[in-house]
Amino acid sequence: MGTLMGHILPGTFFAIFAIWWGFCVAVKHFHSRHSSKKNRKPNPYQSSTTFACLCCSSSLRQIPLESYVKLICVSIGILGEAVTGLKHPYDSTSQKRVWTFVEVNAQHITMFFSFGFASLIEILVHAKYDLPKGIEYIANIFAFSVEGFLFHFHLHGRNDIDIHVHTLLVYNISFCVLAGIWEFNRPNQILASYCRIVATLLQGAWFYAAGFILYFPSDDPYWLWSPSHGHILIITVLFIWLGLLASIFVLIQSAIVWSILKRRYRDFDRYSVLNNDDDDEDEDDDVLDNNGGIIKSNNHRLKPFKTTSNGNATINLNEHENDDSDSQIEFEQRQKYSSKI
């Protein structure tokens, strides 16, 4: 049961933070694609290895709370592995008790320490220390690489089922490393962030699956996996399905977050960087809103116009009065109005 908990604890760690990242990335991506009335130009999406806690007060949002939580969790994990790994058994050869340390616990401590080091780097970056740009990404990539390297050499002397389960885990960790490298090189690519999130969520789910496959809490032979070809295939299919379900979960999570934010920010001007070239559509498809403004059918809101008392001239109410194209339109409208007089 203790070994099962050794898989459940890190699995919970990875799953919770992956779900948290998915929520924060969806919120951040929504605000990067939508702009308020005061800010017509949306900020481009920028990835991050840690996010502010949106449910906390403004003062707590100013500190890297997520990094501190990760550092605390890692410290608890290291302490737990150190306590359970330190043994004092009786040695029949020397006929006395000797202090020993379990090698597996040493591997787990090393893995936890690498992620704790990455969290510490995130805290230092947030504190504006003079560190190389993007070092927090490198630190997290290094942490996943250390984890994969340790689990790769975690297979020696084990049965075929154990080797296959941990080999799939190494593949999953390699996916996390590749996604992290992609995100480091393309911080404005939302797909890179989602790939890292899906890979991390899959890793958490696979830790759970590996724990129940190898150390099921029952002595019933029905739950024992034999190293047969059929069982190897079933375990592989289970790994693939967990990956698909992780992707579907992130997709549904993002859709729910966007739906909630759209209802909350209904006054936002709809802006999509994919529709920048749609401004030349026919004016026959335009409709008027309640304020007399023109809304194009592609959900882009044009600048509102105000009609004068005689119904002929219109004045642009756009905040950017120095824009050349707006000045030209206003000039032509005034010329038209003057000619009628």
N, C-alpha and C positions, 0 to 999 in steps of 0.2 A: 504493500500500500504506500510505503514511503517513496518508492521509485515512481509509482503512478503520480503522486503529488509533485515529484520532481519534474514531470512533464506538464502537469496542469498549471503550476505557478508561472513558468515562462510563457506558456501558451496564453494565459490570461493577460499577462503583461503585453504581449505583442498584439493580441486581439483588441484590447481596450484602447490602446494608443492608435491603432489603425482606424478604428471607428471614429475616434476623436479627430484624427487628421482628415478623414473623409468629410466630416461635418464642416470643419474649418475651411477646407479647400473649396467646398461648394459655396459657402458664404462669401469667401474672398473672390471666387470667380464670378459670382452674381454681381457683386459691387464693381468688379472690373468691366463688366459688360453693360452696366446701367449707370446712368448719370443723373444727378439731381438737377433741378431747374437752375441752380446757381453755378453748377459745374457741368457745362455742356460736353466737355471732353472727358471720357472715362479714363481712369488710370489703367495701364496695361497690367495683366496678371503677372505677379511675381511670386515664385515659389518660396517656401521657407521650411526649415527643418523643425521649427517650433512655432507655436501660435499662442496668442494672448487668450485668456479665458474670458469669453464674451459674456458669461453669466455673472461675472464678478464686478465689483465696483471699479470706477475709473482708476483709482489708485493702484488696485491689484493688477489692472491691465498693463500698467507701466513696468511690471517686473516679469521676467521669464518664468512664470509659475509652473508651466509644463516641464521645463528643464529641472526645476527644483524637485518636482514630484518624481520625475524619472531618477534623479540622483538619490532620493530617499528610498525608492523601491529597490534600486540596485544595491544600496548600502544594506538594506534588510536582507536581500538575497545573499550577499557576500557573508554577512554575519551568520545566517542560517546554515549556509554550506560549510562555514568554518566550524561551527558547533557540532554539526552532525558528522562532519568528516574526520574530526579528531577522535581517535580511538586509543584505548589503553588496555589491550588484551594481554593475556598471560602467554608468554613464550615458553613452550616446553623445552626448547633447546637450551636457552639460557636459564630456564627455571625462574623466571621473574617477569613482571609486567613491563612492557615497553610501550612507548608512545609511537603511534603510527598515524598517517594521514591518508585517507582514501583518495586514489588518483582521480576518480571521476569527479569528486568534489573540487579538486584542484582545477580541473578543466572548467567546471561551471563557474568557479570564482574568477578565472581568467576571462571568461565570456562576459560575466557581469561587469567586471572592471573596465573592459573596453567600452561598453555602453555608458558606464558612469563617466569615463574620460570624455566621451563625446558630449554628454550633458554639461560637463564642466566647461568645455570649449564654447558651447552655446551661451552659457552664462557670461563668460568673459567677452564674447562678441557683443552681447547685449549691453554690457557695461562700457562699451566703446574703447576697449583696449586696442592698442596698435598692433593688430594681427592681420595676416594676409587675407585678402578678400576671398570668401568662399571656403575658409578653413573649416567652418562647421559642417559643410557637406563632406569634405575630405575625412573629417573625424568620424562621421556616421558611416561612410563607406568603409573606412578602416575597421570599425566595430563589426559590421556585417562580415567583412573579410576574415577577421579573427575568428568569428563564430563558425564560418564555413570551414576554415582550416582545421579548427579543433574537432569538429564533427567528422571531417574526412578521415582523421586518424582515430576516430572513436569506434571504428568498425572491426579492429583487429581481434581475432579470437572469438567472435560472436557467431550465432547461428544464421542461417540464410535469411530468415524472416527479419531478424534484427538488422542485418546488413542492408537488406532491400529498403526497409523503412527509413533508415538513416541516410541511405544514398539519395532517396527522394527528397529528404530534408536538405541535403547538401545542394541538390539542384534548385530547390526553392530559395535557399540563401544566395546562390549565385544569381538568381533572378533579381533579388533585392539589390545586390551589388551593381548589376548592370543598369537597373532602373535608377539607382542613385547616381551613377556616372552620367547617365542621360540627363537627369535633372540638374546636375552640376553644370553641364555644358549648355543646356537649354532651359534656363530658369523661367522663361516665359511660356514654356510648353505645358499646358494643363495635362496633357496625356502622360507626360513624364511623371508628374506628381501622382496621378491616379495609378500608374503602373507600380510605383513604389508602395502605395497604399494597399493595392490588391495583393502584392507579393508579401507584404508584412501581415496582412489579415490571413492569407493562406498559411503562412508560417505558424501563426497562433492556432489556427484550426488543426493543422497537421500535428502540432505538439499534443493536442488533445487526442487525436486519432492514434498517434503512435503510443501514447500512454495506455490507452484501452486495448490496443492490439497486442502489445508486449506484456502488459501487466494488468490484465483484466481482474477486477476484484471478486473473483469467484474461482472455485476449484473444479467447476463443471468442465469436463473434457470438450464439450460442445463449443466453448469459447476459445479453445486453443487453436492457434494457426500452425498448420504443418507446412514445411518448406516444399510444397508441391507446386507444380506449374500452374494449376488452377488458382491456388491461393495467392501466388505472386501476381497473377493477372488481376484478380479482384482487388488487391491492395493498390495496384497501379491505377485501376479504374476509379477507386475511391479517391485517390490523390487528384486525378483530373477533375472529378466532379466537385470536389471541395474548391478547386481553383475556379471552376465555372460559377459555383454558388457565391464565391467571394466577389467575383466581377459583377454578378447580378445584384448582390447586396449593395455594392457601392453605387451602381447605377440607380437603383431604387432610392437609396439614401439621398443622392444628389437631386433626383426629381422631386422628392418630398420637400427638401430644403428650399429649392427654387420656387415650388408652389406656395409655400408659406411666406417666403420673402416677397413674392409678387403681390400677394394679398396685403401684406403689411405696407409695402411701398408702392401703392397704386399711383401716386403722383409723380413717380420717376418717369423721365423721358426715356422711352425705349430706344436703346442704341445697340446696334450689333456691328462689330467690325467686319462681319461677313457681308453686310449690305451697304457698304459705302458707295457702291457703283449703281445703286438703284434710284438715284435722284433724278434721272432723266426719263422717268416713266411718264405716260400721258396724264394730263391734268384731268381728263374725264373720269379717272378712277378716284379722284380726291373727294373727301367729304369734309363737312364743316363740323367743328365741335361747338359746345354751348357758348363759348366766348367769341365765336366768329373766326377762330383760327383755322388754318387748313391742316388737315392730317392726311398724309399720303397712305395709300392702301398697304404699304410695306411696314407700317407701324412707326415710321419716322415722323416726328412732329416738326412741322416747319415753323418759321418765325411768325408770330401773330401780327396782324395788321389792324389798324384802327381807322374807321371811316370818318371823314369830316362831316360837318353839318349839311353841306350841299350834296354829299353822296358821290363826289367825283374823285377827290384826292385821298390817298392813303399814306399813312406815316408808319415806318418800320419802328417797332418797339424793341428791337434787339438790343441787348446790353452792349454789344461790341459796335459802337457807333463809328469806329475808325476803319471798319472793314471796307475794302475798295468796292466789292460787288454790291454791298448794301447801299453805299453812297451813290453808285451809278443808278441803281433802281430808283432811289429817292429823287435824284436829279431829273430823270426822265419823267417821273410822275408829276413833278412840279412844273416842268416845261409843258406837259399836256394840259395841266390845269390853267396855266397862264395863257395858252393859246385860246382856250375856250372863253376866257374873260375878254 
